[in-house]
Amino acid sequence: MRIEYRTITDISGPLVFMEATESVGYGEVVDIRLSDGSVKRGQVLDTSKETIVVQVFEGTVGIDHEATVKFLGESVKVNLSKEMIGRILSGAGKPIDRGPPVPPDKRREVLGSPINPYARARPKKFIETGISTIDGMNTLVRGQKLPIFSGSGLPHNKVAMQLARQAKVVGEVEEFAVVFAAMGITSEEAQIFMNDFERTGALKRAVVFLNLANDPAIERLITPKIALTTAEYLAFELDMHVLVILTDMTNYCESLRQIGAAREEVPGRRGYPGYMYTDLAMIYERAGRIKGKKGSITQIPIISMPDDDITHPIPDLSAYITEGQLIVSRELHRKAIYPPIDISPSLSRLMNAGIGKDMTRDDHSQVSSQCYAAYAEGRELRDLVAIVGKDALSDRDVSLLNFADDFENRFVRQREEEDRSITITLELAWDMLSKLPDDLLTKIDTQTIKKYHPKYRGENSK
């Protein structure tokens, strides 16, 4: 029988401080019984010989020195089942879609650990998102961690929803699921997410966790961990390929800073705790593939950069841990181009592991490189045009300038519900490249040009 203790000494924000009584472990779950008989759940955050610090999931309102604390002898666990697919749950894993409780097949601790490097298999093979700037230029690979860096007011949540709707593994019969975790969102945003999942039918293959802005900060800290524990169950026990979308990791880090301030910790960069790098790494490194397992976990964390500052600690540390980044551009957004993903600073470091023959197409790498080169030169020419005018440009420069405009308006621009296959994306790129003089196609070999260039493709068939 568990003993209840009445040893609370102080309450600060979401934290309860109490005198040390019995030996307890980090992460152990506690029940706090209030004077009115209601019970709140918390978790041991820190312990020493004199003091135990408990973080309360539901907030500390109503807790006083008369409240009793009972240690339950286990860490936070979540019920897991394939029946979770198609459900909308709170950030703590409780149903909020008016459906019944999820019948558990397994119970797992949410404080998981990163995949052991020895057991980790290299990410490979292509995940098709239906978005040309990702599939064609910054390909997503199974087992990869590819964050989206955005800014305030930019449509990163729309991009997240489009990814949740359209992402798929192609050419195989293996099962695919999306685990979507939203942290610190408004009730209006939550309603938009729920309506979109239900309207488009994407909910049939998704598990959705929604943590609202008015929910306790502590719950925000366990939401991504519950989402990843669910993904690990689906991937490594049910052999599914799982895409985990985490939005917004900035709200998660703000909760870390809030808890650190309540604990009176010595702050690090811009007030964030010094262990934030380790904390983020423990989340990001739970993505990947495991040797001998059929399933995989691919992760897309979304990070809104304060003041569009990519050197801010959150995107800066995330970039160290992950394998590339997708940049949502304010300049493209001002041009009313959706999705406003700027390919120039974006990068998928594992792209080559997911493209090529038998995965996408043998011309993919060369087409991507050629589009990068032509678009970059065309953008530079825009600055020159502002000084000397378009009439002063050579025919070569005019063709590159037109390519940059064509690339943004035809390749980057898509409708929110437009799902382009990789074949359509590559054919669109070839159509734009065909308008350039042949001597500018320096990134593509002669054999590939003869096979895929619209001008010569008919001659080959003859």
C-alpha positions as CSV (number, residue, x, y, z in Angstrom):
1,M,0.0,0.0,0.0
2,R,1.3,3.4,-1.0
3,I,1.7,6.0,1.7
4,E,0.4,9.6,1.3
5,Y,2.7,12.4,2.5
6,R,1.7,15.9,3.7
7,T,5.1,17.5,3.3
8,I,4.6,20.2,0.7
9,T,6.8,23.2,1.6
10,D,6.4,25.5,-1.4
11,I,4.6,26.0,-4.7
12,S,6.1,27.8,-7.7
13,G,4.3,28.0,-11.0
14,P,3.7,24.4,-12.2
15,L,6.1,23.0,-9.6
16,V,5.5,21.6,-6.1
17,F,8.4,21.4,-3.6
18,M,8.2,18.9,-0.8
19,E,10.5,17.5,1.9
20,A,12.2,14.2,0.9
21,T,10.6,11.2,2.5
22,E,11.0,7.9,0.8
23,S,13.5,7.1,-2.0
24,V,11.9,8.1,-5.4
25,G,13.2,8.0,-8.9
26,Y,13.3,10.6,-11.7
27,G,10.1,10.7,-13.7
28,E,8.1,8.8,-11.1
29,V,4.4,9.5,-11.3
30,V,2.6,11.0,-8.2
31,D,-1.0,11.6,-7.2
32,I,-1.7,14.9,-5.4
33,R,-5.0,14.8,-3.4
34,L,-6.4,18.3,-2.8
35,S,-8.4,19.4,0.2
36,D,-11.7,19.0,-1.8
37,G,-10.9,15.4,-2.5
38,S,-10.0,15.9,-6.2
39,V,-6.7,14.4,-7.5
40,K,-4.1,15.8,-9.8
41,R,-1.3,13.9,-11.4
42,G,2.3,14.9,-11.5
43,Q,5.8,13.7,-12.1
44,V,9.1,13.8,-10.1
45,L,11.3,16.4,-11.8
46,D,14.2,16.5,-9.4
47,T,15.2,14.9,-6.1
48,S,17.9,15.3,-3.5
49,K,18.5,14.3,0.1
50,E,16.3,17.3,1.4
51,T,13.9,18.1,-1.4
52,I,11.7,16.5,-4.0
53,V,10.4,18.6,-6.9
54,V,7.2,17.5,-8.6
55,Q,5.8,19.0,-11.8
56,V,2.0,19.0,-11.9
57,F,0.4,18.1,-15.2
58,E,-3.0,19.9,-14.6
59,G,-1.5,23.0,-13.0
60,T,-1.1,23.8,-9.3
61,V,-4.3,25.8,-8.8
62,G,-6.0,24.6,-5.7
63,I,-2.9,22.9,-4.2
64,D,-2.0,24.0,-0.7
65,H,0.1,22.7,2.2
66,E,-2.7,20.4,3.3
67,A,-2.6,18.5,0.0
68,T,-1.2,15.0,0.2
69,V,1.3,13.4,-2.2
70,K,1.4,9.7,-3.1
71,F,4.3,8.2,-5.1
72,L,3.0,5.5,-7.5
73,G,6.3,3.7,-8.1
74,E,6.2,4.0,-12.0
75,S,7.0,6.6,-14.6
76,V,4.5,8.1,-17.1
77,K,3.1,5.4,-19.4
78,V,0.8,5.5,-22.4
79,N,-1.7,2.9,-23.6
80,L,-0.8,1.7,-27.1
81,S,-2.9,-0.1,-29.7
82,K,-3.4,-0.1,-33.4
83,E,-6.9,1.3,-32.6
84,M,-5.2,4.6,-31.9
85,I,-5.1,5.2,-35.7
86,G,-8.0,7.4,-36.6
87,R,-8.3,9.0,-33.2
88,I,-7.7,12.5,-31.9
89,L,-6.2,12.7,-28.4
90,S,-5.1,15.4,-26.0
91,G,-1.5,16.2,-25.4
92,A,-1.6,13.7,-22.5
93,G,-3.0,10.9,-24.7
94,K,-6.7,11.1,-23.6
95,P,-9.4,11.0,-26.2
96,I,-10.9,14.3,-27.2
97,D,-12.9,13.2,-30.2
98,R,-15.9,12.0,-28.2
99,G,-14.9,8.4,-28.9
100,P,-14.3,5.6,-26.3
101,P,-11.1,5.1,-24.5
102,V,-8.4,3.4,-26.5
103,P,-8.2,-0.3,-25.6
104,P,-4.6,-1.0,-24.7
105,D,-2.6,-3.8,-26.3
106,K,0.6,-2.6,-24.6
107,R,1.7,0.0,-22.0
108,R,5.0,1.8,-22.6
109,E,7.0,4.5,-20.7
110,V,7.0,7.7,-22.6
111,L,10.5,8.6,-21.5
112,G,12.0,6.6,-24.3
113,S,15.6,6.8,-25.4
114,P,17.3,7.5,-28.7
115,I,18.0,4.6,-31.0
116,N,21.3,2.9,-30.2
117,P,23.8,3.8,-32.9
118,Y,25.0,0.2,-33.2
119,A,21.4,-0.9,-33.9
120,R,20.6,2.0,-36.2
121,A,20.2,1.3,-39.9
122,R,21.0,4.0,-42.5
123,P,18.0,5.9,-43.7
124,K,17.1,5.0,-47.2
125,K,14.2,5.0,-49.8
126,F,11.9,7.7,-50.8
127,I,8.8,9.2,-49.0
128,E,6.6,11.0,-51.5
129,T,5.0,14.1,-50.0
130,G,3.4,15.4,-53.2
131,I,5.1,18.8,-52.8
132,S,7.6,19.4,-55.6
133,T,10.1,21.6,-53.6
134,I,10.5,18.7,-51.2
135,D,10.2,15.6,-53.5
136,G,12.2,17.1,-56.3
137,M,14.8,19.3,-54.6
138,N,15.0,18.2,-50.9
139,T,13.8,14.6,-50.9
140,L,12.6,13.1,-47.7
141,V,14.0,9.7,-46.9
142,R,12.6,7.0,-44.6
143,G,14.3,7.3,-41.1
144,Q,15.3,10.9,-41.7
145,K,14.9,14.0,-39.4
146,L,14.1,17.0,-41.6
147,P,12.9,20.1,-39.8
148,I,10.9,23.0,-41.3
149,F,12.2,26.4,-40.2
150,S,9.5,29.0,-40.5
151,G,8.5,32.4,-39.1
152,S,5.6,34.0,-37.3
153,G,2.6,34.4,-39.6
154,L,3.9,32.0,-42.3
155,P,1.8,29.1,-43.4
156,H,3.9,26.3,-41.8
157,N,0.8,24.7,-40.3
158,K,-0.8,24.5,-43.7
159,V,2.3,22.8,-45.0
160,A,2.2,20.4,-42.0
161,M,-1.4,19.5,-42.8
162,Q,-0.6,19.0,-46.5
163,L,2.3,16.6,-45.5
164,A,-0.1,14.7,-43.2
165,R,-2.6,14.3,-46.0
166,Q,-0.3,13.4,-48.9
167,A,2.8,11.7,-47.5
168,K,3.1,8.1,-48.7
169,V,5.5,5.3,-49.6
170,V,5.3,4.5,-53.3
171,G,5.6,1.2,-55.1
172,E,5.1,-0.9,-52.0
173,V,2.3,-2.5,-50.1
174,E,3.7,-1.7,-46.6
175,E,1.5,0.1,-44.2
176,F,2.1,3.8,-43.7
177,A,0.8,6.0,-40.8
178,V,1.1,9.6,-39.7
179,V,1.6,10.7,-36.0
180,F,0.7,14.3,-35.8
181,A,1.5,16.2,-32.5
182,A,0.6,19.9,-32.2
183,M,1.9,21.8,-29.1
184,G,0.8,25.1,-27.7
185,I,-1.8,25.7,-30.4
186,T,-4.9,27.9,-30.0
187,S,-8.4,26.4,-29.8
188,E,-9.1,27.8,-33.3
189,E,-6.1,26.1,-34.8
190,A,-7.0,22.9,-33.1
191,Q,-10.5,23.0,-34.7
192,I,-8.9,23.7,-38.1
193,F,-6.7,20.7,-37.7
194,M,-9.5,18.4,-36.6
195,N,-11.8,19.6,-39.4
196,D,-9.1,19.1,-42.0
197,F,-8.2,15.6,-40.9
198,E,-11.9,14.6,-40.9
199,R,-12.9,16.4,-44.1
200,T,-10.0,14.9,-46.2
201,G,-10.1,11.4,-44.8
202,A,-6.5,11.7,-43.6
203,L,-7.6,10.8,-40.1
204,K,-8.1,7.1,-41.3
205,R,-4.3,6.6,-41.1
206,A,-3.3,9.2,-38.5
207,V,-2.9,9.5,-34.8
208,V,-3.4,13.1,-33.7
209,F,-2.3,14.6,-30.4
210,L,-3.4,18.2,-29.7
211,N,-2.0,20.2,-26.8
212,L,-3.7,23.6,-26.5
213,A,-2.1,26.9,-25.5
214,N,-4.2,27.0,-22.3
215,D,-3.1,23.5,-21.3
216,P,-0.4,23.3,-18.6
217,A,3.2,23.8,-19.8
218,I,4.1,20.4,-18.3
219,E,1.7,18.6,-20.6
220,R,3.5,20.3,-23.5
221,L,6.7,18.6,-22.5
222,I,5.3,15.1,-22.6
223,T,3.3,15.5,-25.8
224,P,6.1,14.8,-28.3
225,K,7.3,12.0,-26.1
226,I,3.9,10.3,-26.1
227,A,3.7,10.8,-29.9
228,L,7.1,9.2,-30.4
229,T,6.3,6.3,-28.1
230,T,3.2,5.7,-30.2
231,A,5.3,5.9,-33.4
232,E,7.8,3.4,-32.0
233,Y,5.0,1.0,-31.3
234,L,3.6,1.3,-34.8
235,A,6.9,1.1,-36.5
236,F,8.9,-1.4,-34.6
237,E,6.2,-3.7,-33.3
238,L,3.6,-3.4,-36.1
239,D,6.1,-3.0,-39.0
240,M,4.6,0.3,-40.3
241,H,6.4,3.2,-41.9
242,V,5.5,6.2,-39.7
243,L,5.9,9.9,-40.4
244,V,5.9,12.0,-37.2
245,I,5.1,15.7,-37.6
246,L,5.8,17.9,-34.5
247,T,4.5,21.4,-34.5
248,D,5.6,23.7,-33.0
249,M,8.9,22.8,-31.3
250,T,9.4,26.4,-30.3
251,N,6.4,26.2,-28.0
252,Y,7.9,23.0,-26.5
253,C,11.2,24.9,-25.8
254,E,9.3,27.8,-24.3
255,S,7.8,25.4,-21.8
256,L,11.3,24.1,-21.0
257,R,12.4,27.7,-20.3
258,Q,9.3,28.3,-18.1
259,I,10.0,25.2,-16.1
260,G,13.7,26.1,-15.8
261,A,12.8,29.6,-14.5
262,A,10.4,28.1,-11.9
263,R,13.2,25.8,-10.7
264,E,15.5,28.9,-10.5
265,E,18.1,27.2,-12.8
266,V,21.0,29.2,-14.2
267,P,19.8,30.2,-17.7
268,G,21.8,29.5,-20.9
269,R,21.5,31.3,-24.2
270,R,18.6,33.8,-24.3
271,G,17.2,32.3,-21.0
272,Y,16.8,28.8,-22.3
273,P,18.1,26.0,-20.1
274,G,21.7,24.8,-20.8
275,Y,20.4,21.2,-21.3
276,M,18.0,22.2,-24.1
277,Y,20.4,20.7,-26.7
278,T,20.3,17.3,-24.9
279,D,16.6,17.5,-24.5
280,L,16.0,18.2,-28.2
281,A,18.5,15.5,-29.2
282,M,16.6,12.9,-27.1
283,I,13.4,13.7,-29.1
284,Y,15.0,14.0,-32.6
285,E,17.2,10.9,-32.3
286,R,14.1,8.7,-31.7
287,A,13.6,8.8,-35.4
288,G,15.3,6.3,-37.7
289,R,15.4,2.7,-38.8
290,I,16.6,-0.3,-36.7
291,K,18.5,-3.2,-38.1
292,G,16.3,-6.3,-38.5
293,K,13.0,-4.2,-38.3
294,K,10.8,-3.6,-41.2
295,G,9.3,-0.3,-40.0
296,S,10.8,3.2,-39.8
297,I,10.2,6.5,-38.1
298,T,10.7,9.7,-40.2
299,Q,10.4,13.0,-38.3
300,I,9.5,16.5,-39.5
301,P,9.7,18.9,-36.6
302,I,8.4,22.4,-37.3
303,I,10.2,25.3,-35.7
304,S,8.9,28.9,-35.9
305,M,12.0,31.2,-35.6
306,P,11.5,34.2,-33.4
307,D,12.0,37.4,-35.6
308,D,12.9,35.0,-38.5
309,D,16.3,34.6,-36.8
310,I,17.9,31.3,-37.9
311,T,20.7,31.8,-35.4
312,H,18.2,31.7,-32.5
313,P,19.0,28.8,-30.1
314,I,16.1,26.6,-31.1
315,P,16.7,26.4,-34.9
316,D,20.4,26.6,-34.3
317,L,20.6,23.6,-32.0
318,S,18.0,21.7,-34.1
319,A,20.2,22.2,-37.2
320,Y,23.1,20.5,-35.4
321,I,21.0,17.4,-34.6
322,T,18.9,16.9,-37.7
323,E,19.8,16.0,-41.3
324,G,19.0,19.2,-43.2
325,Q,16.3,21.8,-43.1
326,L,13.4,23.2,-45.2
327,I,13.1,27.0,-45.1
328,V,9.7,28.7,-45.3
329,S,10.4,32.0,-47.1
330,R,8.7,35.3,-46.2
331,E,9.7,36.7,-49.6
332,L,7.8,33.9,-51.4
333,H,4.9,34.3,-49.1
334,R,4.7,38.0,-49.9
335,K,4.4,37.0,-53.6
336,A,1.4,34.8,-52.7
337,I,3.3,31.7,-53.6
338,Y,2.3,28.6,-51.7
339,P,4.0,26.5,-50.3
340,P,6.7,29.2,-49.8
341,I,9.6,26.8,-49.4
342,D,12.8,28.4,-50.5
343,I,15.1,25.8,-52.1
344,S,18.2,27.9,-52.0
345,P,19.0,27.7,-48.2
346,S,17.1,24.4,-47.8
347,L,18.9,21.1,-47.7
348,S,18.2,17.4,-47.3
349,R,21.6,15.8,-46.4
350,L,20.2,12.3,-47.0
351,M,18.6,13.0,-50.4
352,N,20.9,10.8,-52.3
353,A,19.9,7.8,-50.2
354,G,16.3,8.1,-51.4
355,I,16.6,9.0,-55.1
356,G,17.7,7.3,-58.3
357,K,16.9,4.2,-60.2
358,D,14.3,1.9,-58.6
359,M,13.5,4.6,-56.0
360,T,12.5,7.7,-58.0
361,R,14.1,8.0,-61.4
362,D,17.6,7.8,-62.7
363,D,17.6,11.5,-63.9
364,H,16.5,12.9,-60.5
365,S,19.8,13.9,-59.1
366,Q,21.0,15.7,-62.2
367,V,17.7,17.5,-62.8
368,S,17.7,18.7,-59.2
369,S,21.3,20.0,-59.5
370,Q,20.5,21.8,-62.8
371,C,17.4,23.4,-61.4
372,Y,19.4,24.6,-58.3
373,A,22.1,26.1,-60.5
374,A,19.8,27.8,-63.0
375,Y,17.5,29.2,-60.3
376,A,20.4,30.6,-58.2
377,E,21.8,32.4,-61.3
378,G,18.4,33.7,-62.3
379,R,17.8,35.1,-58.8
380,E,21.2,36.9,-58.9
381,L,20.3,38.5,-62.3
382,R,17.2,40.1,-60.7
383,D,19.5,42.3,-58.7
384,L,21.4,43.2,-61.9
385,V,18.1,44.0,-63.7
386,A,17.2,46.5,-60.9
387,I,20.4,48.4,-61.8
388,V,20.8,48.2,-65.6
389,G,17.3,47.1,-66.7
390,K,16.3,43.9,-68.6
391,D,17.2,45.3,-72.0
392,A,20.9,45.3,-71.1
393,L,21.0,41.6,-70.5
394,S,22.2,39.0,-73.0
395,D,19.9,36.3,-74.4
396,R,21.6,33.8,-72.1
397,D,20.9,35.9,-69.0
398,V,17.3,36.6,-70.1
399,S,16.6,32.9,-70.4
400,L,18.0,32.3,-66.8
401,L,16.0,35.3,-65.5
402,N,12.8,33.8,-67.1
403,F,13.7,30.4,-65.7
404,A,13.8,31.8,-62.1
405,D,10.3,33.3,-62.6
406,D,9.0,30.2,-64.2
407,F,10.4,28.0,-61.4
408,E,8.7,30.0,-58.7
409,N,5.3,30.3,-60.5
410,R,5.1,26.7,-61.9
411,F,7.4,24.5,-59.8
412,V,7.2,26.0,-56.3
413,R,3.6,27.2,-56.5
414,Q,1.0,24.5,-55.8
415,R,-2.5,24.4,-54.6
416,E,-3.0,23.4,-51.0
417,E,-4.6,20.1,-52.0
418,E,-2.5,19.4,-55.1
419,D,-0.7,16.1,-54.8
420,R,2.0,15.8,-57.4
421,S,3.7,12.5,-58.1
422,I,7.5,12.4,-58.4
423,T,7.0,11.7,-62.1
424,I,4.9,14.9,-62.6
425,T,7.5,16.9,-60.6
426,L,10.4,15.7,-62.7
427,E,8.5,16.2,-66.0
428,L,7.6,19.8,-64.9
429,A,11.3,20.4,-64.2
430,W,12.2,19.1,-67.7
431,D,9.6,21.3,-69.3
432,M,11.2,24.4,-67.7
433,L,14.8,23.3,-68.4
434,S,13.9,22.7,-72.1
435,K,13.4,26.4,-72.5
436,L,17.1,27.0,-71.7
437,P,19.8,26.8,-74.3
438,D,21.4,23.3,-74.4
439,D,24.8,24.7,-73.5
440,L,23.5,25.8,-70.1
441,L,22.5,22.3,-69.1
442,T,26.0,21.6,-67.7
443,K,24.8,19.5,-64.7
444,I,23.2,16.8,-66.9
445,D,25.1,14.3,-69.0
446,T,24.4,13.9,-72.7
447,Q,22.8,10.4,-72.4
448,T,20.3,11.7,-69.8
449,I,19.5,14.7,-72.0
450,K,18.8,12.5,-75.0
451,K,16.6,10.2,-72.8
452,Y,14.5,12.8,-71.0
453,H,14.7,16.2,-72.7
454,P,11.4,16.9,-74.4
455,K,13.2,18.1,-77.6
456,Y,15.0,14.8,-78.1
457,R,12.7,12.3,-76.5
458,G,10.7,11.8,-79.7
459,E,13.8,11.2,-81.7
460,N,14.9,8.4,-79.3
461,S,11.6,6.7,-79.7
462,K,11.9,6.8,-83.5
